[in-house]
Amino acid sequence: MLDPTRSDRFSVVIVGGGAAGITIAAQLRRERANLSIAIIEPSTTHAYQPGWTLVGAGVMTLPETLRQEGGLIPRNVEWLRDSVESFQPEANTVTLKGGRVVEYRRLIVCPGLQLDWDKIEGLPETLGRNGVTSNYSRETAAYTWECIRHLDGGKALFTQPPMPIKCAGAPQKIVYLACDHWRREGSLHRTEVDFSMEGNALFGVSYYVPSLQRQIDYYGVNLHKQENLIKVDGEKREATFQIVGTDETIVRAFDMLHVVPPQSAPDFIKASPLANEAGWLDVDPASLRHKTYDNIFGAGDVLGTSNAKTAAAAREQAPVIVENLLASLDGRPQTGSYDGYGACPLTVSYGKVVLAEFLYGGKVAPSFPYDQRKPSRFAWFLKTEVFPKLYWYGMLRGYNIRIKHTPRKTG
């Protein structure tokens, strides 16, 4: 093993330069300017991924969702442009693919998750052509809009894989936006729309399900529960679904197919001593500290916790980690606690959003004084105008933006 040089030792090492990593680094820099901090991130482009639903619906352009990674790394934070090869938590070191060994006092693990496109037979070969698209890919989000606006009747299929996935509402957001576009164009009545989902509930928080079911019914969408996409033949324009719990399959023809791929923790996390049995980062759900290694914390989509994997969750997790990490460095009690907050602005039409907010256990926790199950123009304004600015100019610059949310009884 390579011996760390002085330049390879940091007070805090952050694995991942996405929403969670940049936000935490910026908040740490604001709270304690003398900390030596490094971010390990191979990508040179940073994406505001919540915007990709809007790219796929023709509301935003892809460049509006992208920034140079280097321009977002906080000042006096060292950017290690490399990937993690392995962790050595007993030695407080991380080995990078380039061979460099980085030593830390505290480690924050937030590399996001990985999209397992190859788990669906034939998908990688046809994605981005033959009417096969996905808003989960930077390369094809804009193609989704091309598919939607050029479809003039026919068969449109939309899929949702097994949970957990990032932004669990995104697979159905594009269903509603596509249908609303076809309704406005006058072609919805001659378009058959199917939404096939591996699970058996339209949304994980039952409080919002009746409102979403009304949208499904309004647009005339055929909802197929417990169907999992396993194969795509782009040339034939056929999609094969497996009925969950059986060997039975169904083949459906399509003119357009929007795919959400299966998702899992990154392979280097799965193979590490930091993972739980399912491969996700094994942290305490409240303190976000690793269950085995006291000087390791985690944030964002990689966590093996039950909260929704959304940017709003990362926003709420960041100050908890900063508080607990600094307390651990100072030898003080770690009192920061994350309540599982997540938010999902469900775009049910152009100009209307059902704003779902909830905590661990699916407990509803709205931030605004109205019934957020009702499609709202105000929530659309938040989704399209406020949240992107909050992300680029608030979160990523280290401002602690914790919007007050109040748990409520739903009966």
VOGU-3710 file (C-alpha; in Angstrom, 3 decimals, decimal comma):
1> mldptrsdrf> 0,000/0,000/0,000  1,223/3,500/-0,773  2,177/5,647/2,221  0,095/8,815/2,487  2,045/12,028/2,042  1,125/15,136/3,999  -0,928/16,338/1,036  -2,995/13,129/1,248  -4,161/13,778/4,816  -7,345/15,736/5,455
11> svvivgggaa> -9,557/16,482/8,422  -12,607/15,597/6,327  -12,796/13,540/3,144  -16,067/13,560/1,201  -16,756/10,784/-1,303  -19,047/12,218/-3,962  -19,449/15,719/-5,362  -23,178/15,638/-6,026  -25,966/17,460/-4,187  -25,074/16,074/-0,760
21> gitiaaqlrr> -21,293/16,277/-1,089  -21,087/19,874/-2,324  -23,700/21,087/0,178  -21,936/19,478/3,135  -18,514/20,739/2,052  -19,849/24,280/1,672  -21,573/24,191/5,065  -18,454/22,822/6,756  -16,390/25,578/5,145  -18,824/28,198/6,468
31> eranlsiaii> -18,885/26,690/9,961  -15,160/26,031/10,337  -12,868/27,642/7,817  -9,677/26,009/9,120  -10,727/22,439/8,342  -8,801/20,690/5,589  -11,440/19,175/3,294  -11,206/17,071/0,138  -13,953/15,955/-2,257  -13,419/12,795/-4,303
41> epstthayqp> -15,432/13,112/-7,519  -14,510/11,921/-11,032  -17,199/13,827/-12,967  -16,513/17,243/-14,453  -20,209/18,056/-14,928  -22,731/18,510/-12,123  -26,422/17,997/-12,863  -29,581/19,257/-11,224  -31,338/15,962/-11,773  -34,809/17,011/-10,522
51> gwtlvgagvm> -34,928/19,170/-13,649  -34,704/16,219/-16,006  -38,444/15,512/-15,702  -39,000/19,037/-16,995  -36,422/18,520/-19,765  -38,339/15,409/-20,815  -41,529/17,487/-20,929  -40,057/20,369/-22,936  -40,217/22,843/-20,026  -36,477/23,135/-19,401
61> tlpetlrqeg> -33,459/22,571/-21,628  -30,711/20,148/-20,667  -28,014/22,864/-20,432  -30,153/24,648/-17,822  -29,672/21,632/-15,543  -25,877/21,392/-15,904  -22,900/23,240/-14,399  -19,155/22,685/-14,374  -18,224/20,696/-11,284  -15,099/22,776/-10,726
71> gliprnvewl> -17,157/25,943/-10,420  -19,192/24,426/-7,574  -16,379/23,043/-5,405  -16,137/25,465/-2,440  -13,025/27,596/-2,159  -10,173/26,007/-0,218  -11,666/22,537/-0,669  -9,364/20,208/-2,591  -10,955/18,383/-5,521  -9,543/14,895/-6,100
81> rdsvesfqpe> -10,688/14,044/-9,624  -10,703/10,288/-9,238  -12,935/7,398/-8,195  -12,805/5,304/-5,044  -11,297/1,857/-5,423  -11,698/0,698/-1,803  -12,116/1,750/1,811  -9,834/0,832/4,728  -11,890/2,074/7,689  -9,608/0,464/10,286
91> antvtlkggr> -6,728/2,562/8,905  -8,888/5,663/8,230  -7,901/5,625/4,575  -9,505/5,522/1,143  -7,683/4,130/-1,889  -8,410/5,761/-5,236  -8,409/4,064/-8,631  -5,254/5,930/-9,553  -3,466/4,323/-6,592  -3,471/7,345/-4,311
101> vveyrrlivc> -4,206/6,628/-0,650  -6,079/9,390/1,167  -6,151/9,558/4,957  -8,954/11,183/6,942  -10,052/12,034/10,457  -13,701/12,021/9,392  -15,181/10,477/6,254  -18,496/11,412/4,622  -19,792/8,923/2,055  -22,304/10,336/-0,437
111> pglqldwdki> -21,595/9,013/-3,959  -25,261/8,617/-4,901  -26,529/5,398/-6,440  -25,978/3,620/-9,731  -28,397/3,025/-12,580  -28,377/-0,639/-13,604  -29,381/-0,287/-17,264  -27,896/-3,662/-18,173  -30,265/-5,509/-15,834  -32,945/-5,064/-18,510
121> eglpetlgrn> -32,069/-7,247/-21,499  -31,617/-5,271/-24,707  -32,083/-1,860/-23,095  -28,525/-0,451/-23,400  -28,489/-1,276/-27,129  -31,696/0,615/-27,914  -31,838/3,410/-25,335  -32,042/6,763/-27,092  -33,532/5,420/-30,319  -36,469/3,339/-31,573
131> gvtsnysret> -38,732/5,362/-29,307  -36,975/4,061/-26,160  -36,035/6,808/-23,722  -35,525/7,719/-20,065  -35,490/10,908/-18,012  -33,005/9,182/-15,708  -30,264/9,578/-18,320  -28,602/12,879/-19,169  -28,141/11,588/-22,705  -31,812/10,788/-23,323
141> aaytwecirh> -33,899/13,197/-21,201  -34,254/15,554/-24,178  -35,118/12,575/-26,416  -38,106/11,921/-24,139  -39,549/15,245/-25,271  -38,881/14,375/-28,905  -40,758/11,104/-28,445  -43,686/12,783/-26,699  -44,176/15,658/-29,128  -43,817/13,495/-32,231
151> ldggkalftq> -46,216/10,781/-31,049  -49,557/11,346/-32,717  -51,598/8,458/-31,376  -50,421/4,895/-30,819  -49,094/3,040/-27,804  -46,991/4,662/-25,054  -45,515/2,567/-22,235  -44,040/3,910/-18,986  -42,289/1,756/-16,392  -41,244/1,788/-12,739
161> ppmpikcaga> -38,715/-0,743/-11,352  -38,396/-2,217/-7,850  -37,782/0,228/-5,020  -35,675/1,902/-3,835  -34,993/4,373/-6,627  -34,066/8,034/-6,685  -37,100/10,308/-6,714  -39,705/7,575/-6,479  -42,373/9,827/-8,005  -40,438/10,594/-11,192
171> pqkivylacd> -41,628/7,518/-13,156  -45,237/8,728/-12,963  -44,508/12,467/-13,285  -43,648/12,032/-16,947  -46,773/9,903/-17,481  -48,973/12,830/-16,439  -47,008/15,454/-18,366  -47,034/13,362/-21,541  -50,759/12,747/-21,233  -51,434/16,413/-20,586
181> hwrregslhr> -49,453/17,344/-23,701  -51,364/14,831/-25,833  -54,642/16,083/-24,337  -53,759/19,646/-25,340  -52,728/18,491/-28,817  -55,964/16,553/-29,218  -54,333/13,137/-29,642  -54,816/11,601/-26,178  -58,076/9,941/-27,189  -56,234/7,894/-29,823
191> tevdfsmegn> -53,197/7,176/-27,631  -53,159/4,113/-25,385  -51,052/4,822/-22,309  -49,798/2,079/-19,969  -47,956/2,574/-16,676  -46,411/-0,690/-15,456  -44,915/-0,749/-11,976  -43,168/-3,488/-10,056  -44,854/-2,528/-6,779  -48,480/-2,674/-5,760
201> alfgvsyyvp> -48,993/0,933/-4,606  -49,065/4,013/-6,817  -47,061/5,940/-4,214  -45,274/4,940/-1,023  -47,227/7,380/1,171  -50,884/6,331/1,099  -52,126/9,829/1,991  -51,349/11,018/-1,546  -52,527/7,946/-3,456  -56,205/8,942/-3,988
211> slqrqidyyg> -55,128/12,249/-5,526  -52,712/10,501/-7,878  -55,233/7,799/-8,748  -57,601/10,565/-9,867  -54,933/11,704/-12,333  -54,491/8,153/-13,641  -58,243/7,893/-14,150  -58,584/11,377/-15,643  -56,031/10,668/-18,358  -57,320/7,131/-18,933
221> vnlhkqenli> -53,988/5,483/-18,134  -53,914/1,685/-17,895  -52,230/1,014/-14,539  -50,508/-2,372/-14,267  -49,250/-3,244/-10,796  -46,640/-5,893/-10,025  -45,213/-5,945/-13,529  -41,463/-5,602/-13,937  -39,778/-4,743/-17,250  -37,126/-7,382/-18,002
231> kvdgekreat> -36,462/-7,073/-21,759  -36,683/-4,534/-24,570  -36,506/-5,275/-28,298  -36,059/-1,869/-29,883  -36,168/-3,064/-33,485  -39,455/-4,890/-32,976  -40,654/-2,224/-30,538  -41,650/-4,813/-27,975  -41,286/-4,732/-24,190  -41,412/-7,845/-22,030
241> fqivgtdeti> -42,713/-7,660/-18,464  -42,549/-10,317/-15,768  -45,485/-10,722/-13,408  -43,946/-10,322/-9,940  -43,727/-13,583/-8,015  -44,325/-15,770/-11,077  -42,572/-16,978/-14,219  -45,319/-15,483/-16,364  -44,376/-12,778/-18,852  -46,339/-10,315/-20,971
251> vrafdmlhvv> -45,085/-8,803/-24,221  -46,421/-5,389/-25,182  -45,858/-3,496/-28,404  -45,041/0,191/-28,177  -44,515/3,309/-30,238  -42,833/5,010/-27,284  -41,287/3,445/-24,178  -40,106/5,468/-21,173  -37,917/3,268/-18,975  -36,826/3,792/-15,388
261> ppqsapdfik> -33,883/1,442/-14,762  -33,340/-0,701/-11,666  -31,077/1,071/-9,173  -28,662/0,021/-6,466  -25,753/1,245/-4,385  -22,519/1,801/-6,347  -20,497/-1,391/-6,763  -17,567/-0,022/-4,735  -19,955/0,535/-1,819  -21,517/-2,933/-2,134
271> asplaneagw> -18,045/-4,513/-2,021  -16,911/-2,465/0,984  -17,054/-3,065/4,742  -19,338/-0,016/4,958  -22,343/-1,709/3,337  -25,326/-3,406/4,938  -26,656/-6,762/3,711  -28,510/-5,085/0,836  -25,388/-3,236/-0,286  -26,376/0,252/0,912
281> ldvdpaslrh> -24,363/2,392/3,338  -25,079/1,192/6,865  -25,827/4,295/8,937  -27,980/5,151/11,918  -31,150/6,696/10,434  -31,213/9,625/12,875  -27,571/10,621/13,417  -26,462/9,469/9,917  -23,299/8,105/11,522  -22,064/4,700/10,413
291> ktydnifgag> -23,252/1,889/12,673  -19,780/0,351/12,955  -17,287/3,166/12,359  -17,844/6,249/14,525  -15,818/8,594/12,338  -17,799/7,858/9,151  -21,038/9,548/8,135  -23,284/9,163/5,104  -25,765/11,247/3,126  -27,864/11,201/-0,013
301> dvlgtsnakt> -29,040/8,359/-2,206  -26,453/5,805/-1,006  -27,977/5,473/2,455  -29,553/2,222/3,596  -32,313/4,174/5,342  -36,027/4,211/4,541  -36,356/7,873/3,553  -37,061/8,936/-0,024  -33,964/9,451/-2,155  -34,491/13,081/-3,147
311> aaaareqapv> -32,564/16,357/-3,241  -34,816/17,607/-0,452  -33,599/14,749/1,726  -29,964/15,688/1,064  -30,781/19,302/1,926  -32,143/18,245/5,318  -29,388/15,718/5,991  -26,488/18,113/5,378  -26,824/20,283/8,515  -27,344/17,178/10,667
321> ivenllasld> -24,069/15,718/9,439  -22,231/19,019/9,808  -23,488/19,397/13,383  -22,596/15,844/14,379  -19,251/15,774/12,590  -18,048/18,986/14,214  -19,287/17,761/17,592  -17,335/14,529/17,105  -14,170/16,472/16,284  -14,669/18,585/19,413
331> grpqtgsydg> -15,531/15,639/21,665  -19,027/17,015/22,288  -22,296/15,018/22,307  -23,739/14,508/18,840  -27,301/15,798/19,051  -28,141/16,388/15,372  -31,047/14,222/14,239  -32,590/13,615/10,810  -36,320/12,857/10,801  -36,443/11,205/7,376
341> ygacpltvsy> -37,809/14,242/5,564  -38,274/13,915/1,844  -40,266/15,865/-0,721  -41,639/14,898/-4,103  -43,293/17,546/-6,298  -45,510/15,347/-8,468  -46,144/17,149/-11,765  -49,690/16,064/-12,614  -50,066/18,493/-15,540  -48,369/21,509/-17,082
351> gkvvlaefly> -48,848/24,145/-14,385  -50,063/21,901/-11,546  -48,173/19,906/-8,896  -49,153/17,664/-5,992  -46,492/18,482/-3,395  -45,831/15,388/-1,298  -43,771/15,899/1,879  -43,218/13,182/4,442  -40,946/11,748/7,141  -39,795/8,290/8,170
361> ggkvapsfpy> -42,696/5,861/8,257  -44,614/7,849/5,628  -45,705/10,459/8,177  -47,082/13,461/6,312  -45,215/16,704/7,074  -46,348/19,662/4,905  -44,494/22,973/4,779  -47,353/25,124/3,500  -50,830/25,929/4,884  -52,963/24,273/2,229
371> dqrkpsrfaw> -54,022/20,741/1,312  -50,955/19,657/-0,653  -52,803/16,679/-2,132  -54,615/19,136/-4,386  -52,825/20,004/-7,644  -51,448/23,487/-7,183  -50,077/26,260/-9,404  -48,085/27,494/-6,412  -46,310/24,134/-6,156  -45,607/24,253/-9,926
381> flktevfpkl> -43,968/27,647/-9,368  -41,866/26,099/-6,610  -40,885/23,156/-8,822  -39,990/25,156/-11,922  -38,695/28,460/-10,527  -37,891/28,360/-6,810  -36,334/24,938/-6,258  -33,696/25,199/-9,043  -32,530/28,579/-7,712  -32,611/27,246/-4,145
391> ywygmlrgyn> -30,372/24,407/-5,293  -27,751/26,370/-7,234  -27,598/29,522/-5,114  -28,620/28,224/-1,686  -27,824/24,579/-1,031  -24,623/24,299/-3,017  -23,267/27,507/-1,529  -23,627/26,193/1,991  -26,665/28,077/3,212  -28,631/26,087/5,767
401> irikhtprkt> -32,057/26,121/4,104  -34,320/24,081/6,344  -37,899/24,832/5,413  -40,119/24,245/8,430  -42,292/21,174/7,966  -44,922/20,144/10,472  -45,914/16,497/11,009  -49,656/16,076/10,948  -52,192/13,393/11,681  -53,905/12,124/8,564
411> g> -56,504/9,885/10,141
//
